[in-house]
Structure formats: C-alpha cells, structure tokens
Amino acid sequence: MNLEAYSAEKVSKINDSLKVLLQPNDSNAAVLYDAMNYSVFAGGKRLRPLMFLAVLDTLGEKCENYLPFAAALEMIHTYSLIHDDLPAMDDDDMRRGRPTCHKVYGEAQAILAGDALLTHAFCAMLQIRPFVQPDKLLQAIDEVAYLMGLGGMVAGQSEDITAEGKSVSIEKLRSINMQKTGAAFTASIISAAILAGATREEMDCLSRYSECLGLAYQITDDILDVIGEEEVLGKSINSDAKNNKTTYPLILGIDASRTLAESAVEEAVLSLEPLGEKANILREMTKYFLPQRQK
C-alpha cells in the first residue's frame, strides 16, 4: 500500500474514533462540545496519530485495537493549537483556512475547549485496556503526559515565549524546538513502541527517527511562515516575525534552513535501517516533513 492510500485509510479510522469520543453526552455543555469538534475537525493530516499507528504496524500490532489512543494524541495536539492561537500566545485569527476557535466561540470557551480536549484525551487512552498489559499502558500514558507537558511541549512553549525579542543561538533554538514541537512526535512514536513491546534496538531506532523528524518539521514550519501562501497554508504568514521569534530562516537563511531540514529527513530514514523492510511505511512518511504543506 502506498503512502497516500495508507494515510487515507488510517485517517478515516482516526476520524471515526474521534467522532465517537467527542459525541456530546451532556446538553448543558453543548457550546463546549461544539467548540471542541469545530477545532478537531477543521482538517489536518493527523500526522501524530498516523505516526503512532505506523509504528504499531511496523512492529506487528493490530492498529484497530489502539485507535482511541491514536485519537487521543490528535486531541492533545488540537488543544495545543487552540491555546497557541489565543491573543495571549500567538494571537492568530485563522487556522486551517477558517477562523480560530476563540474567534468563533470567544476566548473563554476556547480555553475550556482546549482544557477539555487535553483531559478527555487521557480517558480515551484508557479505552485500550482490554488489548494491552497494564504496565505497558501506564508506561505509554506516562510517556505522553511527560513529553506533552513539563518534559516537552508545554515547557518548550514557555521557553519559546521567554525567548521572544531576544538573541537566541542556533543551539538554544534547537533545544526549544525539540521540546515545543519535536516532543509531540516523540510521544506519538515512542508510546506506540512501548505498547507494541519494542526491543531496545527498535526503541533506539525509533527514538532517533522521531528526533530527526521533529527537527525537520519545525524547520519546515519556519520556512513556510516566511515563503508560504496564506491560501495554501490556511493561516497567516509572517507570524514569527510579528511575535519577534527567532527562527531557522532568521539565523541561517531560507536555503540553508531547507538543506538542514532535508538532512534531518535523510538521517531519519537512515535511523530505520536496522528495522529492515517492515519499516517501509515509516520511511515513506518522512515525505510529510520536507518543505511542503503541514497542518
């Protein structure tokens, strides 16, 4: 199965799981459910849950048993986007070609929608209990909680805000971005490896793979913020400059940044060599991390 067909099949299943998980069950919270669904189903490639399912396939696990966990990863990602778009953060009015959550539902409801998506995600993860050993499930949830919070995404976002308007070295920029952006990919990939009972060698390969892709994704995102088209991206461009953020193109220029992203993707592919042909879909997925549209 080629990448396009594989992604279409998996995204359809991820979306079906999200619809079940986010089906309103309390009429008193109708606006909250509307805001959650508005943001979750705004589009996107579902990269993080896709990577999660691809690792399970690579390691011989039945993906259907783990769909609620995959959907939970997308819920956490969406919560982070809702909060990032708020006036107190990046102050963006458009996301994926339509008004951001707070522009439609107000800032208070947007904050609550993000809060609800984050907390409900952990309820969703627990739905796979019948299919996995308890210790593996706890370890996988712990990995996600840490990397999406103080060990990665949230801490990295805090560092990113603190660095606004300041001179930042390339080393510091990479450190911030590996937390802010890369940790979410690491959480998706490594949690799947844990659930599948990966060997130490497999875990090492996948860990390096995730680090390289996290770097490539952030560089590409920085490039697109400078040279991308709003109609294609579905959001405003030049937001990094507006927020006085140091980026790879600002330090290295567009061409050198593109070369660095391509090198990171090449290294990601090389990291999979010990896994052989069974990792072919993971190799194909690296195409999503080169300078092209990301959502």
Buried (B, 14 or more C-beta within 10 A) or exposed (E): EEBEEBBEEBBEBBBEBBEEBBEEEEEEBEEBBBBBBBBBBBEBEBBBBBBBBBBBBBBEBEBEBBBBBBBBBBBBBBBBBBBBBBEEBBBBEBBBBBBBBBBBBEEEBBBBBBBBBBEBBBEBBEBBEEBBEEEBBEBBBEBBBEBBBEBBBBBBBBBBBEBEEEEBEEEBBBBBBBBBBBBBBBBBBBBBBBBBEBEEEBBBBBBBBBBBBBBBBBBBBBBBBBEBEEEEBBBBBEBBEEBEBBBBBBBBEBEEBBEBBBBBBEBBBEBBEEBEEEBBBBBBBBEBBBBEEBB
